[in-house]
Amino acid sequence: MTIHSIETPAQANLALAHALAQARFDNKQLTTLSPEWDLRSEAQAIQTMFAVDKRLNWPRLGWKIAATNPALQKQLRTEHPVFGITYQRDLMTSPATVPFETLLDPIIECEFAFKLAQDLPSRSTKYSPKEVVQAIEAVYPCIEIAQCRFHHKHLPSPWHIMADGFAAGQYVIGQSIQNWQDVLENGVTVSLYRDQKLAAQGHSNDVMGHPLNPVVWLANHLSKLGKQLSAGDLISSGSCNILSRGRPNDDLEVRYEGLETLILRLPDSSS
């Protein structure tokens, strides 16, 4: 199954929402897929994601965006960008240490995060890039530790992944980028090092041509759903073409050329 464009409004699958919320409370993955958790459309998957958020009732951090270029869309089984809800409890600053045994099939993604200073409320007309820029307070280099409540060896449909917030996980940010518009206009090479060896490399332009573009997309996509981006939201832009599976005892560095290096360690006490 591949995710196509959004369909007409649908009711959330509350049984699935309950299971996904409980999996987050327990920090565990779902080991089976109940027939009661059937999803029939992207719209239903999105409504189920919002139902999970309501059950969790955790303070929100903001949003994540994924599948921001054709290669990543193919990997994630979608034909367009996707999004999920993120939470304040999952925000850290570099250097960060996260015990590996607390993570659920972690995927390391190297991104940029945009913090809003103003609301972008739902409206009938589209937001322009200029309007979105005017609403931005700061931009940060960011690592996402993506985590899915379904095991990677038994992934259900992409609609189920969407209901899970598209594997929204934990976020490590660095210092705010000075003159961020100029920096991103010029482009930034991003390199992931594992134990001092280059593991993956990407570029800010891999994110829909410019990391701002997914934020503009999300503002307009949420607006169509009657939702909004709000002041204080932190929005992770999507990976700079880097998806790397986290490993026990990883010592990771993400080098943002001309900016800074973010550090993430994943010690494993069970080894």
Contacts in CASP RR format, 6 or more apart in sequence:
PFRMAT RR
TARGET T0000
AUTHOR 0000-0000-0000
METHOD contacts of the structure
MODEL  1
MTIHSIETPAQANLALAHALAQARFDNKQLTTLSPEWDLRSEAQAIQTMF
AVDKRLNWPRLGWKIAATNPALQKQLRTEHPVFGITYQRDLMTSPATVPF
ETLLDPIIECEFAFKLAQDLPSRSTKYSPKEVVQAIEAVYPCIEIAQCRF
HHKHLPSPWHIMADGFAAGQYVIGQSIQNWQDVLENGVTVSLYRDQKLAA
QGHSNDVMGHPLNPVVWLANHLSKLGKQLSAGDLISSGSCNILSRGRPND
DLEVRYEGLETLILRLPDSSS
1 77 0 8 1.000
1 157 0 8 1.000
1 158 0 8 1.000
1 159 0 8 1.000
2 77 0 8 1.000
2 78 0 8 1.000
2 79 0 8 1.000
2 158 0 8 1.000
3 42 0 8 1.000
3 77 0 8 1.000
3 78 0 8 1.000
3 79 0 8 1.000
3 80 0 8 1.000
3 82 0 8 1.000
3 158 0 8 1.000
3 159 0 8 1.000
3 162 0 8 1.000
4 42 0 8 1.000
4 79 0 8 1.000
4 80 0 8 1.000
5 42 0 8 1.000
5 79 0 8 1.000
5 80 0 8 1.000
6 42 0 8 1.000
6 43 0 8 1.000
6 46 0 8 1.000
6 224 0 8 1.000
7 41 0 8 1.000
7 42 0 8 1.000
7 43 0 8 1.000
8 41 0 8 1.000
8 43 0 8 1.000
9 43 0 8 1.000
9 47 0 8 1.000
10 40 0 8 1.000
10 41 0 8 1.000
10 43 0 8 1.000
10 44 0 8 1.000
10 47 0 8 1.000
11 44 0 8 1.000
11 47 0 8 1.000
12 44 0 8 1.000
12 47 0 8 1.000
12 48 0 8 1.000
12 50 0 8 1.000
12 51 0 8 1.000
13 36 0 8 1.000
13 37 0 8 1.000
13 38 0 8 1.000
13 39 0 8 1.000
13 44 0 8 1.000
13 48 0 8 1.000
13 51 0 8 1.000
13 163 0 8 1.000
14 48 0 8 1.000
14 51 0 8 1.000
15 34 0 8 1.000
15 36 0 8 1.000
15 37 0 8 1.000
16 34 0 8 1.000
16 36 0 8 1.000
16 37 0 8 1.000
16 39 0 8 1.000
16 48 0 8 1.000
16 160 0 8 1.000
16 163 0 8 1.000
17 48 0 8 1.000
17 51 0 8 1.000
17 52 0 8 1.000
17 54 0 8 1.000
17 55 0 8 1.000
17 163 0 8 1.000
18 55 0 8 1.000
19 30 0 8 1.000
19 34 0 8 1.000
19 37 0 8 1.000
20 30 0 8 1.000
20 48 0 8 1.000
20 52 0 8 1.000
20 149 0 8 1.000
20 163 0 8 1.000
20 164 0 8 1.000
21 52 0 8 1.000
21 55 0 8 1.000
21 56 0 8 1.000
23 29 0 8 1.000
23 30 0 8 1.000
23 149 0 8 1.000
24 52 0 8 1.000
24 56 0 8 1.000
24 149 0 8 1.000
25 56 0 8 1.000
27 102 0 8 1.000
27 104 0 8 1.000
28 104 0 8 1.000
28 149 0 8 1.000
29 104 0 8 1.000
29 105 0 8 1.000
29 148 0 8 1.000
29 149 0 8 1.000
29 150 0 8 1.000
29 151 0 8 1.000
30 149 0 8 1.000
30 150 0 8 1.000
30 151 0 8 1.000
31 151 0 8 1.000
33 150 0 8 1.000
33 154 0 8 1.000
33 156 0 8 1.000
33 160 0 8 1.000
37 156 0 8 1.000
37 160 0 8 1.000
39 45 0 8 1.000
39 48 0 8 1.000
39 157 0 8 1.000
39 159 0 8 1.000
39 160 0 8 1.000
39 163 0 8 1.000
41 159 0 8 1.000
42 159 0 8 1.000
42 162 0 8 1.000
44 159 0 8 1.000
45 159 0 8 1.000
45 160 0 8 1.000
45 162 0 8 1.000
45 163 0 8 1.000
46 162 0 8 1.000
46 163 0 8 1.000
46 225 0 8 1.000
48 163 0 8 1.000
49 84 0 8 1.000
49 85 0 8 1.000
49 162 0 8 1.000
49 163 0 8 1.000
49 164 0 8 1.000
49 165 0 8 1.000
50 85 0 8 1.000
52 163 0 8 1.000
52 164 0 8 1.000
52 165 0 8 1.000
53 60 0 8 1.000
53 85 0 8 1.000
56 87 0 8 1.000
58 87 0 8 1.000
58 88 0 8 1.000
58 89 0 8 1.000
59 87 0 8 1.000
59 88 0 8 1.000
59 89 0 8 1.000
60 85 0 8 1.000
60 86 0 8 1.000
60 87 0 8 1.000
60 88 0 8 1.000
60 233 0 8 1.000
61 86 0 8 1.000
61 87 0 8 1.000
61 88 0 8 1.000
61 90 0 8 1.000
61 91 0 8 1.000
61 171 0 8 1.000
61 233 0 8 1.000
61 234 0 8 1.000
62 85 0 8 1.000
62 86 0 8 1.000
62 87 0 8 1.000
62 232 0 8 1.000
62 233 0 8 1.000
62 234 0 8 1.000
62 235 0 8 1.000
63 83 0 8 1.000
63 84 0 8 1.000
63 85 0 8 1.000
63 86 0 8 1.000
63 218 0 8 1.000
63 229 0 8 1.000
63 233 0 8 1.000
63 234 0 8 1.000
63 235 0 8 1.000
63 236 0 8 1.000
64 83 0 8 1.000
64 84 0 8 1.000
64 85 0 8 1.000
64 86 0 8 1.000
64 144 0 8 1.000
64 165 0 8 1.000
64 166 0 8 1.000
64 168 0 8 1.000
64 169 0 8 1.000
64 235 0 8 1.000
64 236 0 8 1.000
64 238 0 8 1.000
65 81 0 8 1.000
65 82 0 8 1.000
65 83 0 8 1.000
65 84 0 8 1.000
65 214 0 8 1.000
65 215 0 8 1.000
65 217 0 8 1.000
65 218 0 8 1.000
65 235 0 8 1.000
65 236 0 8 1.000
65 237 0 8 1.000
65 238 0 8 1.000
66 72 0 8 1.000
66 76 0 8 1.000
66 81 0 8 1.000
66 82 0 8 1.000
66 83 0 8 1.000
66 84 0 8 1.000
66 146 0 8 1.000
66 166 0 8 1.000
66 167 0 8 1.000
66 238 0 8 1.000
66 239 0 8 1.000
67 73 0 8 1.000
67 76 0 8 1.000
67 78 0 8 1.000
67 80 0 8 1.000
67 81 0 8 1.000
67 82 0 8 1.000
67 166 0 8 1.000
68 81 0 8 1.000
68 206 0 8 1.000
68 207 0 8 1.000
68 208 0 8 1.000
68 213 0 8 1.000
68 214 0 8 1.000
68 237 0 8 1.000
68 238 0 8 1.000
68 239 0 8 1.000
69 206 0 8 1.000
69 207 0 8 1.000
69 208 0 8 1.000
69 209 0 8 1.000
69 241 0 8 1.000
71 241 0 8 1.000
72 239 0 8 1.000
72 241 0 8 1.000
72 243 0 8 1.000
73 79 0 8 1.000
73 80 0 8 1.000
73 81 0 8 1.000
75 243 0 8 1.000
76 82 0 8 1.000
76 158 0 8 1.000
76 161 0 8 1.000
76 166 0 8 1.000
77 158 0 8 1.000
78 158 0 8 1.000
81 208 0 8 1.000
81 214 0 8 1.000
81 217 0 8 1.000
81 218 0 8 1.000
81 221 0 8 1.000
82 162 0 8 1.000
82 166 0 8 1.000
83 165 0 8 1.000
83 166 0 8 1.000
83 218 0 8 1.000
83 221 0 8 1.000
83 222 0 8 1.000
84 162 0 8 1.000
84 165 0 8 1.000
84 166 0 8 1.000
84 168 0 8 1.000
85 165 0 8 1.000
85 168 0 8 1.000
86 168 0 8 1.000
86 169 0 8 1.000
86 171 0 8 1.000
86 234 0 8 1.000
86 236 0 8 1.000
87 168 0 8 1.000
90 168 0 8 1.000
90 169 0 8 1.000
90 170 0 8 1.000
90 171 0 8 1.000
91 170 0 8 1.000
91 171 0 8 1.000
91 173 0 8 1.000
91 234 0 8 1.000
92 98 0 8 1.000
92 170 0 8 1.000
92 171 0 8 1.000
92 172 0 8 1.000
92 173 0 8 1.000
93 172 0 8 1.000
93 173 0 8 1.000
93 174 0 8 1.000
94 143 0 8 1.000
94 172 0 8 1.000
94 173 0 8 1.000
94 174 0 8 1.000
94 260 0 8 1.000
94 262 0 8 1.000
94 263 0 8 1.000
94 264 0 8 1.000
95 262 0 8 1.000
95 263 0 8 1.000
95 264 0 8 1.000
95 265 0 8 1.000
96 143 0 8 1.000
96 172 0 8 1.000
96 263 0 8 1.000
96 264 0 8 1.000
96 265 0 8 1.000
97 264 0 8 1.000
97 265 0 8 1.000
97 266 0 8 1.000
97 267 0 8 1.000
98 145 0 8 1.000
98 170 0 8 1.000
98 264 0 8 1.000
98 265 0 8 1.000
98 266 0 8 1.000
99 266 0 8 1.000
99 267 0 8 1.000
99 268 0 8 1.000
99 269 0 8 1.000
100 106 0 8 1.000
100 246 0 8 1.000
100 247 0 8 1.000
100 248 0 8 1.000
100 249 0 8 1.000
100 250 0 8 1.000
100 266 0 8 1.000
100 267 0 8 1.000
100 268 0 8 1.000
101 268 0 8 1.000
101 269 0 8 1.000
101 270 0 8 1.000
103 145 0 8 1.000
103 147 0 8 1.000
103 246 0 8 1.000
103 266 0 8 1.000
104 147 0 8 1.000
104 148 0 8 1.000
104 149 0 8 1.000
105 147 0 8 1.000
105 148 0 8 1.000
105 151 0 8 1.000
105 152 0 8 1.000
105 245 0 8 1.000
106 145 0 8 1.000
106 146 0 8 1.000
106 147 0 8 1.000
106 245 0 8 1.000
106 246 0 8 1.000
106 266 0 8 1.000
107 145 0 8 1.000
107 146 0 8 1.000
107 147 0 8 1.000
107 167 0 8 1.000
107 243 0 8 1.000
107 244 0 8 1.000
107 245 0 8 1.000
107 246 0 8 1.000
108 143 0 8 1.000
108 144 0 8 1.000
108 145 0 8 1.000
108 146 0 8 1.000
108 192 0 8 1.000
108 242 0 8 1.000
108 243 0 8 1.000
108 244 0 8 1.000
108 245 0 8 1.000
108 246 0 8 1.000
108 250 0 8 1.000
108 252 0 8 1.000
108 264 0 8 1.000
109 143 0 8 1.000
109 144 0 8 1.000
109 146 0 8 1.000
109 238 0 8 1.000
109 239 0 8 1.000
109 242 0 8 1.000
109 243 0 8 1.000
109 244 0 8 1.000
110 142 0 8 1.000
110 143 0 8 1.000
110 190 0 8 1.000
110 192 0 8 1.000
110 200 0 8 1.000
110 202 0 8 1.000
110 239 0 8 1.000
110 240 0 8 1.000
110 242 0 8 1.000
110 254 0 8 1.000
111 141 0 8 1.000
111 142 0 8 1.000
111 143 0 8 1.000
111 144 0 8 1.000
111 207 0 8 1.000
111 211 0 8 1.000
111 236 0 8 1.000
111 237 0 8 1.000
111 238 0 8 1.000
111 239 0 8 1.000
111 240 0 8 1.000
112 139 0 8 1.000
112 140 0 8 1.000
112 141 0 8 1.000
112 142 0 8 1.000
112 177 0 8 1.000
112 184 0 8 1.000
112 204 0 8 1.000
112 207 0 8 1.000
112 211 0 8 1.000
112 236 0 8 1.000
112 237 0 8 1.000
112 238 0 8 1.000
112 240 0 8 1.000
113 139 0 8 1.000
113 140 0 8 1.000
113 141 0 8 1.000
113 142 0 8 1.000
113 171 0 8 1.000
113 173 0 8 1.000
113 234 0 8 1.000
113 235 0 8 1.000
113 236 0 8 1.000
113 237 0 8 1.000
114 136 0 8 1.000
114 138 0 8 1.000
114 139 0 8 1.000
114 211 0 8 1.000
114 212 0 8 1.000
114 215 0 8 1.000
114 234 0 8 1.000
114 235 0 8 1.000
114 237 0 8 1.000
115 136 0 8 1.000
115 137 0 8 1.000
115 138 0 8 1.000
115 139 0 8 1.000
115 140 0 8 1.000
115 232 0 8 1.000
115 233 0 8 1.000
115 234 0 8 1.000
115 235 0 8 1.000
116 135 0 8 1.000
116 136 0 8 1.000
116 137 0 8 1.000
116 229 0 8 1.000
116 230 0 8 1.000
116 231 0 8 1.000
116 232 0 8 1.000
116 233 0 8 1.000
116 235 0 8 1.000
117 135 0 8 1.000
117 136 0 8 1.000
117 137 0 8 1.000
117 231 0 8 1.000
117 232 0 8 1.000
118 134 0 8 1.000
118 135 0 8 1.000
118 231 0 8 1.000
119 135 0 8 1.000
119 228 0 8 1.000
119 229 0 8 1.000
119 230 0 8 1.000
119 231 0 8 1.000
120 127 0 8 1.000
120 131 0 8 1.000
120 132 0 8 1.000
120 135 0 8 1.000
120 219 0 8 1.000
120 223 0 8 1.000
120 228 0 8 1.000
120 229 0 8 1.000
120 230 0 8 1.000
121 223 0 8 1.000
121 228 0 8 1.000
122 222 0 8 1.000
122 223 0 8 1.000
122 224 0 8 1.000
122 225 0 8 1.000
122 226 0 8 1.000
122 227 0 8 1.000
122 228 0 8 1.000
123 223 0 8 1.000
126 220 0 8 1.000
126 223 0 8 1.000
127 216 0 8 1.000
127 219 0 8 1.000
127 220 0 8 1.000
127 223 0 8 1.000
128 216 0 8 1.000
129 212 0 8 1.000
129 213 0 8 1.000
129 216 0 8 1.000
132 212 0 8 1.000
132 215 0 8 1.000
132 216 0 8 1.000
132 219 0 8 1.000
133 181 0 8 1.000
133 212 0 8 1.000
135 229 0 8 1.000
135 231 0 8 1.000
136 215 0 8 1.000
137 232 0 8 1.000
138 176 0 8 1.000
138 177 0 8 1.000
138 180 0 8 1.000
139 176 0 8 1.000
139 177 0 8 1.000
139 180 0 8 1.000
139 184 0 8 1.000
139 211 0 8 1.000
140 173 0 8 1.000
140 174 0 8 1.000
140 175 0 8 1.000
140 176 0 8 1.000
140 177 0 8 1.000
141 173 0 8 1.000
141 174 0 8 1.000
141 175 0 8 1.000
141 177 0 8 1.000
141 254 0 8 1.000
141 256 0 8 1.000
141 259 0 8 1.000
141 260 0 8 1.000
141 262 0 8 1.000
142 171 0 8 1.000
142 172 0 8 1.000
142 173 0 8 1.000
142 174 0 8 1.000
142 236 0 8 1.000
142 237 0 8 1.000
142 262 0 8 1.000
143 171 0 8 1.000
143 172 0 8 1.000
143 173 0 8 1.000
143 252 0 8 1.000
143 254 0 8 1.000
143 262 0 8 1.000
143 264 0 8 1.000
144 169 0 8 1.000
144 170 0 8 1.000
144 171 0 8 1.000
144 236 0 8 1.000
144 238 0 8 1.000
144 239 0 8 1.000
145 169 0 8 1.000
145 170 0 8 1.000
145 171 0 8 1.000
145 172 0 8 1.000
145 264 0 8 1.000
146 167 0 8 1.000
146 168 0 8 1.000
146 169 0 8 1.000
146 243 0 8 1.000
147 167 0 8 1.000
147 168 0 8 1.000
147 169 0 8 1.000
147 170 0 8 1.000
148 155 0 8 1.000
148 161 0 8 1.000
148 164 0 8 1.000
148 167 0 8 1.000
149 164 0 8 1.000
150 156 0 8 1.000
150 160 0 8 1.000
150 161 0 8 1.000
150 164 0 8 1.000
155 161 0 8 1.000
161 167 0 8 1.000
171 234 0 8 1.000
171 236 0 8 1.000
172 262 0 8 1.000
172 264 0 8 1.000
173 234 0 8 1.000
173 262 0 8 1.000
174 260 0 8 1.000
174 262 0 8 1.000
175 260 0 8 1.000
177 183 0 8 1.000
177 184 0 8 1.000
177 259 0 8 1.000
183 259 0 8 1.000
184 204 0 8 1.000
184 210 0 8 1.000
184 211 0 8 1.000
184 212 0 8 1.000
185 210 0 8 1.000
187 203 0 8 1.000
187 204 0 8 1.000
187 205 0 8 1.000
188 203 0 8 1.000
188 204 0 8 1.000
188 256 0 8 1.000
188 257 0 8 1.000
188 258 0 8 1.000
188 259 0 8 1.000
189 201 0 8 1.000
189 202 0 8 1.000
189 203 0 8 1.000
189 204 0 8 1.000
189 256 0 8 1.000
189 257 0 8 1.000
190 201 0 8 1.000
190 202 0 8 1.000
190 203 0 8 1.000
190 204 0 8 1.000
190 240 0 8 1.000
190 242 0 8 1.000
190 254 0 8 1.000
190 255 0 8 1.000
190 256 0 8 1.000
190 257 0 8 1.000
191 198 0 8 1.000
191 200 0 8 1.000
191 201 0 8 1.000
191 202 0 8 1.000
191 254 0 8 1.000
191 255 0 8 1.000
191 257 0 8 1.000
192 198 0 8 1.000
192 199 0 8 1.000
192 200 0 8 1.000
192 201 0 8 1.000
192 242 0 8 1.000
192 244 0 8 1.000
192 252 0 8 1.000
192 253 0 8 1.000
192 254 0 8 1.000
193 199 0 8 1.000
193 252 0 8 1.000
193 253 0 8 1.000
193 254 0 8 1.000
193 255 0 8 1.000
194 244 0 8 1.000
194 247 0 8 1.000
194 250 0 8 1.000
194 251 0 8 1.000
194 252 0 8 1.000
195 250 0 8 1.000
195 251 0 8 1.000
196 251 0 8 1.000
196 253 0 8 1.000
199 244 0 8 1.000
200 242 0 8 1.000
200 243 0 8 1.000
200 244 0 8 1.000
201 242 0 8 1.000
202 240 0 8 1.000
202 241 0 8 1.000
202 242 0 8 1.000
203 240 0 8 1.000
203 241 0 8 1.000
204 210 0 8 1.000
204 211 0 8 1.000
204 240 0 8 1.000
206 239 0 8 1.000
206 240 0 8 1.000
206 241 0 8 1.000
207 213 0 8 1.000
207 214 0 8 1.000
207 237 0 8 1.000
207 238 0 8 1.000
207 239 0 8 1.000
207 240 0 8 1.000
208 214 0 8 1.000
208 217 0 8 1.000
211 237 0 8 1.000
211 238 0 8 1.000
212 237 0 8 1.000
214 237 0 8 1.000
214 238 0 8 1.000
215 229 0 8 1.000
215 235 0 8 1.000
215 237 0 8 1.000
218 229 0 8 1.000
218 235 0 8 1.000
219 228 0 8 1.000
219 229 0 8 1.000
222 228 0 8 1.000
222 229 0 8 1.000
229 235 0 8 1.000
246 266 0 8 1.000
247 266 0 8 1.000
248 266 0 8 1.000
248 268 0 8 1.000
248 270 0 8 1.000
248 271 0 8 1.000
249 266 0 8 1.000
249 267 0 8 1.000
249 268 0 8 1.000
249 271 0 8 1.000
250 264 0 8 1.000
250 265 0 8 1.000
250 266 0 8 1.000
251 265 0 8 1.000
252 263 0 8 1.000
252 264 0 8 1.000
252 265 0 8 1.000
252 266 0 8 1.000
253 261 0 8 1.000
253 262 0 8 1.000
253 263 0 8 1.000
253 264 0 8 1.000
254 261 0 8 1.000
254 262 0 8 1.000
254 264 0 8 1.000
255 261 0 8 1.000
256 262 0 8 1.000
END
